[in-house]
């Protein structure tokens, strides 16, 4: 996956790499236990996932997210189309999560976090 990222993963990495998001360090395709996180900030224990349609209602993702949470990671999931069309809003949601505060609930027309992402973001 690291060798052949999706367009959404490339876009998200361009936002997160080299401490571009307010100096926060992210790693990509990081092994955590038996799983690989798309992006992770280890200091703030935040996992960020870029999801395509194959992730809709995925039992495997639910199990994976539960494991991350059992290890005290927060998990944010964003649909690929939101990353591509609304990068600034996605970056803002990640920044707020790193601050330990949930951003105001965005209008549905502006950002549609995946079902699991919304739960993690607003926990």
C-alpha positions as CSV (number, residue, x, y, z in Angstrom):
1,X,0.0,0.0,0.0
2,X,2.9,2.4,0.8
3,X,4.2,1.8,-2.8
4,X,0.8,2.4,-4.4
5,X,-1.3,4.8,-2.4
6,X,-4.7,5.9,-3.5
7,X,-5.1,9.5,-4.7
8,X,-6.9,10.3,-1.4
9,X,-4.0,8.8,0.6
10,X,-1.5,10.9,-1.4
11,X,-3.5,14.1,-0.8
12,X,-3.8,13.4,3.0
13,X,-0.1,12.6,3.2
14,X,0.7,15.9,1.5
15,X,-1.2,17.6,4.3
16,X,0.3,15.5,7.2
17,X,3.9,14.9,6.1
18,X,7.0,16.8,7.3
19,X,5.0,18.3,10.2
20,X,3.0,20.4,7.8
21,X,-0.1,20.3,10.0
22,X,0.9,22.8,12.8
23,X,4.1,20.9,13.5
24,X,2.5,17.6,14.4
25,X,4.5,14.5,13.3
26,X,2.7,11.8,11.5
27,X,3.8,8.4,10.2
28,X,2.2,6.6,7.3
29,X,1.5,2.9,6.9
30,X,2.6,2.4,10.5
31,X,2.4,-1.1,12.0
32,X,0.4,-1.1,15.3
33,X,0.0,-4.6,16.7
34,X,-1.5,-6.8,13.9
35,X,-2.7,-3.8,12.0
36,X,-1.4,-1.1,9.7
37,X,-2.7,2.4,10.3
38,X,-2.9,4.7,7.2
39,X,-1.5,7.6,9.3
40,X,-0.7,7.9,13.0
41,X,0.5,10.6,15.4
42,X,2.0,8.5,18.1
43,X,2.4,11.4,20.6
44,X,-1.3,12.2,20.6
45,X,-2.3,8.5,19.9
46,X,-4.4,9.5,16.9
47,X,-5.0,7.1,13.9
48,X,-6.3,8.7,10.7
49,X,-7.8,6.4,8.1
50,X,-8.7,7.2,4.4
51,X,-11.6,5.0,3.4
52,X,-13.0,4.0,0.1
53,X,-16.4,2.4,-0.4
54,X,-15.1,-1.1,0.4
55,X,-15.0,0.1,4.1
56,X,-18.7,0.8,4.4
57,X,-20.1,-1.2,7.2
58,X,-16.9,-3.3,7.5
59,X,-16.9,-5.7,10.4
60,X,-13.1,-6.0,10.1
61,X,-12.8,-2.2,10.4
62,X,-15.0,-2.3,13.5
63,X,-12.7,-5.0,15.1
64,X,-9.6,-3.1,14.1
65,X,-10.9,0.2,15.5
66,X,-11.9,-1.5,18.8
67,X,-8.3,-2.8,19.1
68,X,-6.9,0.7,18.4
69,X,-9.1,2.1,21.1
70,X,-8.1,-0.6,23.5
71,X,-4.6,0.6,23.0
72,X,-5.8,4.2,23.8
73,X,-5.7,5.5,20.3
74,X,-8.4,7.7,18.9
75,X,-9.5,6.8,15.3
76,X,-10.7,9.3,12.7
77,X,-12.0,7.9,9.4
78,X,-12.7,10.0,6.3
79,X,-14.2,9.0,3.0
80,X,-11.8,9.3,0.1
81,X,-14.2,11.7,-1.7
82,X,-14.2,14.1,1.3
83,X,-10.4,14.1,1.4
84,X,-10.2,14.9,-2.2
85,X,-13.0,17.5,-2.3
86,X,-12.8,19.0,1.1
87,X,-9.1,18.7,2.2
88,X,-9.1,21.9,4.3
89,X,-12.1,20.7,6.3
90,X,-10.5,17.3,6.8
91,X,-7.3,18.9,8.0
92,X,-9.2,21.1,10.4
93,X,-11.0,18.1,11.9
94,X,-7.6,16.4,12.4
95,X,-6.1,19.5,14.0
96,X,-9.1,19.7,16.4
97,X,-8.7,16.1,17.3
98,X,-5.0,16.7,18.1
99,X,-6.0,19.6,20.3
100,X,-8.3,17.2,22.2
101,X,-11.4,19.0,21.2
102,X,-14.1,18.1,18.7
103,X,-14.8,20.8,16.1
104,X,-18.3,22.1,15.7
105,X,-20.3,19.5,13.9
106,X,-19.9,20.3,10.2
107,X,-22.9,20.6,7.9
108,X,-23.7,17.4,6.1
109,X,-23.1,19.1,2.8
110,X,-19.6,20.1,3.8
111,X,-18.2,17.0,5.3
112,X,-19.5,13.5,5.7
113,X,-17.2,11.6,8.1
114,X,-17.6,7.9,7.8
115,X,-20.0,6.4,10.4
116,X,-17.1,5.1,12.4
117,X,-15.1,8.3,12.0
118,X,-17.9,10.4,13.4
119,X,-18.1,8.2,16.5
120,X,-14.4,8.5,17.1
121,X,-14.2,12.2,16.4
122,X,-17.0,13.1,18.7
123,X,-16.3,10.7,21.6
